[in-house]
């Protein structure tokens, strides 16, 4: 029965029209996996035809569970934040949870209060804060929270009131630099990302730490802003000054800009210079030559994040050991000539 001012359709109405049990409808609407696909499709079709809308707040009052989480994310279109958000949303769906997402490009206390008010209305069970820049975590921390919060912030070991989790990007940077050292390179420049971003800071630290471990001097850092254009400009400048034998670039997108600059100058990779990126985005295998890079395991990060959050909700022990990135060796690196 449609909502025509008399009453709203119920789960029992959906079950009756679909010819299934109340429990089956509940499993379908809650994202349960033990339902035949044909049955799932029929239930969803009937629910749509009847105009059924689930009332999460009423359900939460009865069960004390809304199966909903809140997600606060950076509003940047950059590869890392977008991929992390997509991974968290997918992990939530796979766990049978809805994710309410709010983004903050220029975080303010008012933004945080508004987000938490919305989360409160929806009776979220927990919150994930994706914070590639610390201002997001800082403004969120200023708002009183009554549910568990998982903070995804690269390199942050602690943050009062939050459970911190991240992928070990410093290790990833060390793997990239170590690969170049083991090939025999001694002049390894770092083209860093913006230092307003935690990703940029921890990747820089990893490069510095690995050079120190190898007793190699650290050349002057070249700072980009995550764009290919900034890396292209730096590439042109290095061509004028004299290229190093190897360069570790803080993102694959910047590596593309750098490769373009040296390609235009007739420089051969890896004969004249070895290049390593970071992220393993969809373009990395398609560059010429295919780019050696560090693969971030966004899917694993999303899954682990949900495991941690649900463990906190249920009061069970959680494992916050950082996720481990992987070095992917392709054709842009070789021993120096």
RODREN-217413 format. One line per field, with one value per residue (C-alpha): residue number from 0; residue in three letters; x, y, z negated. Coordinates in nm, 4 decimals. Layout:
# residues N
num: c(NUM, ...) $
residu: c(ala, ...) $
x: c(X, ...) $
y: c(Y, ...) $
z: c(Z, ...) $
END
This chain:
# residues 337
num: c(0, 1, 2, 3, 4, 5, 6, 7, 8, 9, 10, 11, 12, 13, 14, 15, 16, 17, 18, 19, 20, 21, 22, 23, 24, 25, 26, 27, 28, 29, 30, 31, 32, 33, 34, 35, 36, 37, 38, 39, 40, 41, 42, 43, 44, 45, 46, 47, 48, 49, 50, 51, 52, 53, 54, 55, 56, 57, 58, 59, 60, 61, 62, 63, 64, 65, 66, 67, 68, 69, 70, 71, 72, 73, 74, 75, 76, 77, 78, 79, 80, 81, 82, 83, 84, 85, 86, 87, 88, 89, 90, 91, 92, 93, 94, 95, 96, 97, 98, 99, 100, 101, 102, 103, 104, 105, 106, 107, 108, 109, 110, 111, 112, 113, 114, 115, 116, 117, 118, 119, 120, 121, 122, 123, 124, 125, 126, 127, 128, 129, 130, 131, 132, 133, 134, 135, 136, 137, 138, 139, 140, 141, 142, 143, 144, 145, 146, 147, 148, 149, 150, 151, 152, 153, 154, 155, 156, 157, 158, 159, 160, 161, 162, 163, 164, 165, 166, 167, 168, 169, 170, 171, 172, 173, 174, 175, 176, 177, 178, 179, 180, 181, 182, 183, 184, 185, 186, 187, 188, 189, 190, 191, 192, 193, 194, 195, 196, 197, 198, 199, 200, 201, 202, 203, 204, 205, 206, 207, 208, 209, 210, 211, 212, 213, 214, 215, 216, 217, 218, 219, 220, 221, 222, 223, 224, 225, 226, 227, 228, 229, 230, 231, 232, 233, 234, 235, 236, 237, 238, 239, 240, 241, 242, 243, 244, 245, 246, 247, 248, 249, 250, 251, 252, 253, 254, 255, 256, 257, 258, 259, 260, 261, 262, 263, 264, 265, 266, 267, 268, 269, 270, 271, 272, 273, 274, 275, 276, 277, 278, 279, 280, 281, 282, 283, 284, 285, 286, 287, 288, 289, 290, 291, 292, 293, 294, 295, 296, 297, 298, 299, 300, 301, 302, 303, 304, 305, 306, 307, 308, 309, 310, 311, 312, 313, 314, 315, 316, 317, 318, 319, 320, 321, 322, 323, 324, 325, 326, 327, 328, 329, 330, 331, 332, 333, 334, 335, 336) $
residu: c(unk, unk, unk, unk, unk, unk, unk, unk, unk, unk, unk, unk, unk, unk, unk, unk, unk, unk, unk, unk, unk, unk, unk, unk, unk, unk, unk, unk, unk, unk, unk, unk, unk, unk, unk, unk, unk, unk, unk, unk, unk, unk, unk, unk, unk, unk, unk, unk, unk, unk, unk, unk, unk, unk, unk, unk, unk, unk, unk, unk, unk, unk, unk, unk, unk, unk, unk, unk, unk, unk, unk, unk, unk, unk, unk, unk, unk, unk, unk, unk, unk, unk, unk, unk, unk, unk, unk, unk, unk, unk, unk, unk, unk, unk, unk, unk, unk, unk, unk, unk, unk, unk, unk, unk, unk, unk, unk, unk, unk, unk, unk, unk, unk, unk, unk, unk, unk, unk, unk, unk, unk, unk, unk, unk, unk, unk, unk, unk, unk, unk, unk, unk, unk, unk, unk, unk, unk, unk, unk, unk, unk, unk, unk, unk, unk, unk, unk, unk, unk, unk, unk, unk, unk, unk, unk, unk, unk, unk, unk, unk, unk, unk, unk, unk, unk, unk, unk, unk, unk, unk, unk, unk, unk, unk, unk, unk, unk, unk, unk, unk, unk, unk, unk, unk, unk, unk, unk, unk, unk, unk, unk, unk, unk, unk, unk, unk, unk, unk, unk, unk, unk, unk, unk, unk, unk, unk, unk, unk, unk, unk, unk, unk, unk, unk, unk, unk, unk, unk, unk, unk, unk, unk, unk, unk, unk, unk, unk, unk, unk, unk, unk, unk, unk, unk, unk, unk, unk, unk, unk, unk, unk, unk, unk, unk, unk, unk, unk, unk, unk, unk, unk, unk, unk, unk, unk, unk, unk, unk, unk, unk, unk, unk, unk, unk, unk, unk, unk, unk, unk, unk, unk, unk, unk, unk, unk, unk, unk, unk, unk, unk, unk, unk, unk, unk, unk, unk, unk, unk, unk, unk, unk, unk, unk, unk, unk, unk, unk, unk, unk, unk, unk, unk, unk, unk, unk, unk, unk, unk, unk, unk, unk, unk, unk, unk, unk, unk, unk, unk, unk, unk, unk, unk, unk, unk, unk, unk, unk, unk, unk, unk, unk, unk, unk, unk, unk, unk, unk) $
x: c(0.0000, 0.1402, 0.1685, -0.1493, -0.2141, -0.3610, -0.0426, 0.3030, 0.3764, 0.5480, 0.7924, 0.4971, 0.3305, 0.6461, 0.6706, 0.3068, 0.3289, 0.6644, 0.5471, 0.8335, 0.8770, 0.9203, 1.2712, 1.3684, 1.2592, 1.4568, 1.7702, 1.7391, 1.6842, 1.9737, 2.2145, 2.2349, 2.4129, 2.2116, 1.9375, 1.9015, 1.9586, 1.6184, 1.4504, 1.6540, 1.5535, 1.1846, 1.1835, 1.3552, 1.1158, 0.8089, 0.9521, 0.9983, 0.6480, 0.4897, 0.6966, 0.8456, 1.0985, 1.2966, 1.2819, 1.6328, 1.5638, 1.2615, 1.4554, 1.7436, 1.5094, 1.3860, 1.7141, 1.9619, 2.1346, 2.0860, 2.3415, 2.4520, 2.7901, 2.8959, 3.1944, 3.3720, 3.6029, 3.8271, 3.6567, 3.9675, 3.9372, 4.2880, 4.3418, 4.4214, 4.1251, 3.8773, 4.0048, 4.0008, 3.6428, 3.5291, 3.6977, 3.5339, 3.1899, 3.2288, 3.3456, 3.0435, 2.8054, 2.9742, 2.9216, 2.5519, 2.5869, 2.4734, 2.7314, 2.6299, 2.9102, 2.9905, 3.2920, 3.4983, 3.7194, 3.7905, 3.7131, 3.5538, 3.3977, 3.0557, 3.1041, 3.1879, 2.8887, 2.6557, 2.7953, 2.7576, 2.4048, 2.3132, 2.4851, 2.2932, 1.9614, 2.0459, 2.1568, 2.4932, 2.6749, 3.0212, 3.2135, 3.5093, 3.7146, 3.9323, 4.1921, 4.4749, 4.5079, 4.5037, 4.2619, 3.9791, 4.0697, 4.1281, 3.7874, 3.6098, 3.7867, 3.6476, 3.2907, 3.1695, 3.1203, 2.9218, 3.0042, 3.3362, 3.5491, 3.8177, 4.0645, 4.2337, 4.5370, 4.8749, 5.1541, 4.9470, 5.0206, 4.7572, 4.4832, 4.2879, 3.9480, 4.0000, 4.1222, 4.3892, 4.4505, 4.6432, 4.8438, 5.2166, 5.3103, 5.6436, 5.7279, 5.6112, 5.8494, 6.1303, 6.0577, 6.0738, 6.4000, 6.5521, 6.4799, 6.6810, 6.9639, 6.9812, 7.0058, 7.3198, 7.1920, 7.3611, 7.2061, 6.8345, 6.6196, 6.2708, 5.9945, 5.7648, 5.3938, 5.2420, 5.3580, 5.0130, 4.9124, 5.0084, 5.0746, 5.3388, 5.5009, 5.5269, 5.6555, 5.9254, 6.0188, 6.0434, 6.2818, 6.4983, 6.5045, 6.6060, 6.8853, 7.0105, 7.0019, 7.2127, 7.4575, 7.3706, 7.3334, 6.9863, 6.9837, 6.7641, 6.3950, 6.1884, 5.8337, 5.5329, 5.1639, 5.0359, 4.9664, 5.1342, 5.1964, 5.4043, 5.6147, 5.6583, 5.7978, 6.0345, 6.1466, 6.2340, 6.4311, 6.6246, 6.7092, 6.8685, 7.0572, 7.1588, 6.9515, 7.0187, 7.0561, 6.7220, 6.4132, 6.1374, 5.8177, 5.5505, 5.2590, 5.2025, 5.0258, 5.3319, 5.5506, 5.3551, 5.4327, 5.7993, 5.8217, 5.6718, 5.9301, 6.2291, 6.0785, 6.0515, 6.4231, 6.5141, 6.6049, 6.5670, 6.4086, 6.5589, 6.8839, 6.9504, 6.7398, 6.5309, 6.1851, 5.9636, 5.6110, 5.3615, 4.9964, 4.9897, 4.6986, 4.5318, 4.7762, 5.0967, 5.1168, 5.0410, 5.3214, 5.6233, 5.8015, 5.5572, 5.6095, 5.7709, 5.5629, 5.4254, 5.0787, 4.8425, 4.5956, 4.2838, 4.0503, 4.2316, 4.2298, 3.8519, 3.7937, 4.0265, 3.8687, 3.5228, 3.6557, 3.8057, 3.4931, 3.2613, 3.4939, 3.4753, 3.0957, 3.0714, 3.3344, 3.5713, 3.9523, 4.0703, 4.3931, 4.5168, 4.8433, 4.9026, 4.8219, 5.1299, 5.1889, 5.3633, 5.6467, 5.5512, 5.8612, 5.8035, 6.0337, 6.1134, 6.4010, 6.7388, 7.0969, 7.2803, 7.4987) $
y: c(0.0000, 0.3402, 0.6267, 0.8200, 0.9811, 0.6667, 0.4846, 0.4100, 0.0636, -0.1691, -0.4566, -0.6929, -0.5353, -0.5944, -0.9541, -1.0278, -0.8810, -1.0484, -1.3839, -1.4200, -1.4125, -1.1031, -1.2273, -1.2544, -0.8966, -0.7824, -0.9621, -0.8058, -0.4536, -0.4900, -0.6057, -0.9662, -1.2134, -1.5325, -1.4523, -1.5807, -1.3077, -1.3690, -1.3278, -1.0167, -0.8602, -0.9413, -0.7933, -0.4739, -0.4384, -0.4801, -0.2365, 0.0210, -0.0357, 0.0045, 0.3123, 0.1496, 0.3661, 0.2275, 0.4353, 0.3999, 0.6069, 0.3991, 0.0850, 0.2072, 0.2727, -0.0872, -0.2667, -0.0106, -0.0490, 0.1697, -0.0122, 0.3330, 0.5015, 0.8598, 0.9456, 1.2808, 1.3172, 1.5743, 1.7436, 1.7239, 1.5500, 1.4052, 1.0353, 0.9333, 1.0922, 0.9871, 0.6277, 0.6064, 0.7325, 0.4864, 0.2001, 0.2913, 0.3229, -0.0172, -0.1811, -0.0364, -0.1734, -0.5130, -0.5167, -0.4328, -0.0701, 0.2569, 0.5355, 0.8998, 1.1070, 1.4719, 1.6438, 1.9350, 2.1281, 2.4120, 2.2609, 2.4837, 2.4144, 2.4990, 2.2347, 1.9749, 2.0655, 2.0464, 1.7071, 1.5628, 1.6986, 1.5141, 1.1982, 1.2236, 1.2510, 0.9331, 0.7513, 0.6482, 0.3717, 0.5102, 0.7633, 0.7428, 1.0592, 1.0562, 1.3224, 1.3630, 1.7123, 1.7562, 2.0542, 1.8078, 1.5950, 1.9036, 2.0629, 1.7296, 1.6641, 1.9897, 1.8531, 1.6196, 1.2674, 0.9840, 0.7104, 0.5504, 0.7415, 0.5938, 0.8480, 0.7650, 0.9936, 0.8945, 0.8815, 0.9941, 0.7595, 0.9061, 1.1651, 1.2199, 1.0530, 0.8842, 0.5403, 0.6005, 0.3779, 0.4334, 0.2754, 0.2946, 0.5421, 0.6122, 0.2459, 0.2795, 0.5699, 0.3707, 0.0767, 0.3068, 0.4657, 0.1316, -0.0098, 0.2712, 0.2314, -0.1431, -0.0763, 0.1236, 0.4813, 0.7301, 1.0589, 1.0150, 1.3280, 1.3458, 1.5357, 1.5848, 1.6497, 1.9439, 1.9563, 2.0781, 1.7145, 1.4351, 1.2101, 1.4546, 1.4749, 1.1010, 1.0182, 1.2812, 1.1308, 0.7838, 0.9016, 1.0818, 0.7830, 0.5360, 0.7569, 0.7971, 0.4196, 0.3792, 0.6518, 0.8600, 1.2393, 1.3801, 1.6186, 1.9293, 1.8393, 1.9619, 2.0525, 2.0049, 2.0484, 1.7041, 1.8269, 1.7085, 2.0713, 2.1370, 1.8266, 1.9246, 2.2621, 2.0947, 1.8526, 2.1418, 2.3069, 1.9882, 1.9499, 2.2935, 2.2216, 1.8632, 1.5518, 1.3119, 0.9427, 0.8657, 1.0402, 0.9305, 1.1205, 1.1458, 1.0568, 0.8891, 1.1969, 1.4099, 1.1364, 1.1724, 1.5443, 1.4806, 1.2100, 1.4461, 1.7139, 1.4846, 1.3067, 1.6404, 1.6923, 1.3554, 1.1941, 0.8151, 0.6346, 0.4319, 0.4619, 0.8223, 0.8442, 0.6032, 0.7177, 0.5786, 0.7021, 0.6434, 0.5208, 0.2760, 0.4572, 0.3284, 0.5152, 0.3812, 0.0641, 0.2691, 0.5258, 0.4932, 0.3117, 0.1499, 0.3173, 0.1525, 0.2702, 0.1990, 0.0451, 0.1654, -0.1021, 0.1162, -0.1841, -0.3331, 0.0030, 0.0300, -0.3239, -0.2830, 0.0511, -0.1071, -0.4009, -0.1586, 0.0567, -0.2418, -0.3825, -0.0538, -0.0482, -0.4036, -0.3552, -0.6207, -0.5919, -0.4205, -0.4404, -0.0996, -0.2241, -0.0094, -0.1540, -0.2353, -0.0897, -0.2831, -0.1907, -0.2647, -0.2884, -0.2129, -0.0677, 0.2877, 0.1846, 0.0258, 0.0338, 0.3592, 0.3565) $
z: c(0.0000, 0.0966, -0.1464, -0.0522, -0.3858, -0.5443, -0.6473, -0.5181, -0.3769, -0.6231, -0.5978, -0.6396, -0.3347, -0.1313, -0.2544, -0.1683, 0.1829, 0.2555, 0.1208, -0.1242, -0.4991, -0.7140, -0.8001, -0.4327, -0.3655, -0.6694, -0.5479, -0.2020, -0.3337, -0.5787, -0.3085, -0.4270, -0.1996, -0.2613, -0.0105, 0.3469, 0.6041, 0.7642, 0.4247, 0.3461, 0.6780, 0.6221, 0.2712, 0.3852, 0.6785, 0.4557, 0.2001, 0.4758, 0.6155, 0.2729, 0.1962, -0.1136, -0.2989, -0.5885, -0.9082, -1.0478, -1.3583, -1.4598, -1.3891, -1.6012, -1.8950, -1.8811, -1.8108, -1.9460, -1.6072, -1.3017, -1.0840, -0.9732, -1.0027, -0.9464, -0.7273, -0.7258, -0.4269, -0.2680, 0.0256, 0.2439, 0.5827, 0.5432, 0.6074, 0.2491, 0.0664, 0.3361, 0.3405, -0.0392, -0.0581, 0.2094, 0.0220, -0.3106, -0.1483, 0.0207, -0.3017, -0.4828, -0.2184, -0.2301, -0.6072, -0.5634, -0.6728, -0.5207, -0.5063, -0.5427, -0.3912, -0.4475, -0.2922, -0.4209, -0.1806, -0.4245, -0.7658, -1.0291, -1.3700, -1.2250, -0.9543, -1.2181, -1.4360, -1.1371, -1.0373, -1.3869, -1.4181, -1.0995, -1.2218, -1.5499, -1.3658, -1.1787, -1.4956, -1.3509, -1.5370, -1.4664, -1.2600, -1.0221, -0.9717, -0.6587, -0.7303, -0.4783, -0.6292, -1.0064, -1.0193, -0.9568, -1.2575, -1.4708, -1.4078, -1.4503, -1.7795, -1.9177, -1.8971, -2.1767, -2.0401, -2.1988, -1.9453, -1.8449, -1.5943, -1.3678, -1.2321, -0.9019, -0.9131, -0.7624, -1.0172, -1.3173, -1.6070, -1.8404, -1.8566, -2.1788, -2.1741, -1.8371, -1.7358, -1.4713, -1.1693, -0.8471, -0.5689, -0.6392, -0.3680, -0.5348, -0.4818, -0.1213, -0.0661, -0.2241, 0.0076, 0.3099, 0.1984, 0.0936, 0.4385, 0.5956, 0.3442, 0.4086, 0.7822, 0.7067, 0.7175, 0.4865, 0.6041, 0.5329, 0.5395, 0.3896, 0.5689, 0.2701, 0.2499, 0.0653, -0.2951, -0.3992, -0.3498, -0.5876, -0.2863, -0.1649, -0.5068, -0.5727, -0.2236, -0.2659, -0.6039, -0.4522, -0.1787, -0.4353, -0.6711, -0.4014, -0.2694, -0.6259, -0.6781, -0.3637, -0.4776, -0.1726, -0.1699, -0.1062, 0.1929, 0.1732, 0.1776, 0.4714, 0.3677, 0.5934, 0.5193, 0.6298, 0.9840, 1.3011, 1.3972, 1.0856, 1.1524, 1.5166, 1.4079, 1.1613, 1.4311, 1.6605, 1.3806, 1.3014, 1.6695, 1.6610, 1.3377, 1.4147, 1.3560, 1.0679, 1.1498, 0.9814, 0.8496, 0.6132, 0.6949, 0.4236, 0.6533, 0.9882, 1.1227, 1.0519, 1.2006, 1.5256, 1.5376, 1.4655, 1.7333, 1.9892, 1.9117, 1.9539, 2.2555, 2.4357, 2.3683, 2.5186, 2.1857, 2.1775, 1.8815, 1.7187, 1.9182, 1.8147, 1.4975, 1.2899, 1.1801, 0.9013, 0.8271, 0.5477, 0.5531, 0.8473, 1.0063, 1.3227, 1.5482, 1.3917, 1.6061, 1.9200, 1.9002, 2.1248, 1.9862, 1.7375, 1.4005, 1.1004, 0.8058, 0.4593, 0.4507, 0.1812, 0.0713, 0.0532, 0.0467, -0.2508, -0.4278, -0.3850, -0.5121, -0.8105, -0.8952, -0.9132, -1.1159, -1.3669, -1.3856, -1.4322, -1.6965, -1.8857, -1.8524, -1.9854, -2.2552, -2.1188, -2.0812, -1.7624, -1.5636, -1.4488, -1.2988, -0.9883, -0.6470, -0.4395, -0.0903, 0.1862, 0.4206, 0.7829, 1.0021, 1.3692, 1.6353, 1.5214, 1.2928, 1.3611, 1.2360, 1.3150, 1.6248) $
END
